[in-house]
């Protein structure tokens, strides 16, 4: 199993708990960084954190 995966930034990739993706806009392009699905589900299901999601 390879640990390194080469992918295009427009497909997006997970790095250090964040999903990084580049989108094309009418003014050029924009890079979006948001928590990855795995790290977000860990936070939601964690007993150690008291987080209320509304």
N, C-alpha and C positions, 0 to 999 in steps of 0.2 A: 504494500500500500504506500503510495507516494504521499508525502506530507505537503509538497509544493504543487499548487495548481495555477497554471497561467490562464488568466481570463481577461477579457476586455472590460474596461471600467464601466461601459454602458450596460453590461450584464450584471454588474454589481458583485461584491464579495464581502465576506465577513472578516473583520480584523479586530482583535482585542475586544470582542463583545459588541461591536458596532457593524452595521451594514452600510457600506459605502457604494454609492451609485451615481453615475453622471447622466443627466437628462438634457435633451436638447430643448431649448426654448426659442421664442421668436427673436430674442436679443442675443442669442449665442448658445451658451450651455450653462448648466448649474450643477454643482456637486451637492448631493443630499447625503447627510450622515445621520443615521438614526440607530437606536438600539436594535440588535439582532433579535430574531424571534426566540432563539434559545435563551438569551440573557433576559429578555422581557418576561418569558414564562417562568424563569427562575425567580425573578423578583416577585411576580404575582403569587407564586406558590410557596414562597419562603415563610417559615414560621418565625424567623429571626427579625423580620422587618414588619412594622405596622404601617402598611400602605393601604389607603382607601382609594379605590378607583371609582370615579363617578361618571 
